[in-house]
Amino acid sequence: MSNNVTVRLGKENYMSNYSQFPISIKSGKGIVLTDEDGKEYLDFVAGIAVNALGYGDEDEKKALLSVIESGVLHTSNLYYNSHAVNAAAALNKIADSKEVFFCNSGAEANEAALKMARKRGSEKGKSTIISFSHSFHGRTYGAVTVTGQDKYHKGFAPMLPGVVYAEYNNIDSVKSLLDDNTAAVIVEPMQGEGGIIPADQEFLSSLRTLCDSYDALLIFDEVQCGMGRTGKPFCFQNYGIQPDILTLAKALGGGLPMGATLAFEKAKGIFTPGDHAATFGGNVAAAALAEVVLAKLPGLSAEVARKGVYLHEKLVDIVLKHPDKAKEARGMGFMQGLDLKIPPRDVISKCMEKGLLVCSAGYTVLRFVPPLIATEDDIDKAVSIVDAALSEL
Ligand SMILES: Cc1ncc(COP(=O)(O)O)c(C=O)c1O
């Protein structure tokens, strides 16, 4: 048992739905975090792909201070606020989408997408939603139902009706399920929690064609792989395939809770007043940070494309050096995974001891999702710690 007071109080007072590491984070600068005991960590977790601009970004600080000085942190959606409107306009411009709904999390962004699919479907006599093996879409009932992993359903039956599961990257398995009753297909262009698995180009192209021919909506969940992480502002832009609905969260709010559901041409106008809502959606403070992140997004993603290749090459070297412990390096940009032959948790703990934060994805993968500002020098330091950790295990 840790003797840190915060860790002890957390264990006493929280529900035990997380398996937490026994450190408490106190401050951060750049991509370095400091815990309450003064130990520093190079952060390759970024609050699980959230903190794109790292810690202490001056523009985020200014934006947040100006919101605080205005006295208005929240307005409700009965009224407009310029920060949320500007963030929506920026999203539509960069994604080439038509309209935006703001909420507070990835799960909520997906709930909105699923409701849009069912609403449009109800007018056309369609209701089935196709999802994929190893997918992850969140923990609310709709989002967890379309999550194609049994471990997230266990104990929570009955799930949402009308959801079927195809095999990721296997278009024949989709063809066997898709029919005139299909309202939508929901897919991560790169699976995150399922183990950092990029979609094949051919698979996504065929999904687009099939959805068009059956008049089903194609929903891309980019809650994790969006917002510059894969070297383009949005992951679908790596493939040149546009969805009908795009869901975002994580990095969007610059560290504050924010999710978004974007509608493209085919999904435009599905929601009408009263159909859906979120009290905090488009919250002033979160939207002010989103404006900052979105202004930097095109520049940041171009940098990530370059630095991501460097990170990937370094991880390939690790696989070559430790063939007994690592199987494969895969991913795009700053969303990389190292598929291991030993439990990721042992490596994570060893790295933590040595001053590096990394996390797992799926059962076997060590995940690297640093802030998008991480440099080649940071990558060298992080990979040398992973190298040392694997040598010692
Ligand atoms: C692809 C994807 N979708 C949805 C979610 C759920 O997001 P949230 O935890 O913000 O509800 C996650 C979270 O990891 C995710 O990776």
The ligand as a Gaussian input file, in Angstrom:
#p B3LYP/6-31G(d) Opt

LIG

0 1
 C      -12.434000       4.898000     -30.074000
 C      -13.068000       5.328000     -28.782000
 N      -14.369000       5.619000     -28.772000
 C      -14.982000       6.011000     -27.642000
 C      -14.295000       6.097000     -26.456000
 C      -15.004000       6.507000     -25.211000
 O      -14.636000       7.803000     -24.853000
 P      -15.004000       8.383000     -23.394000
 O      -14.208000       7.621000     -22.402000
 O      -14.608000       9.837000     -23.497000
 O      -16.469000       8.200000     -23.228000
 C      -12.933000       5.790000     -26.426000
 C      -12.180000       5.857000     -25.163000
 O      -11.112000       5.348000     -25.017000
 C      -12.300000       5.390000     -27.622000
 O      -11.008000       5.058000     -27.644000

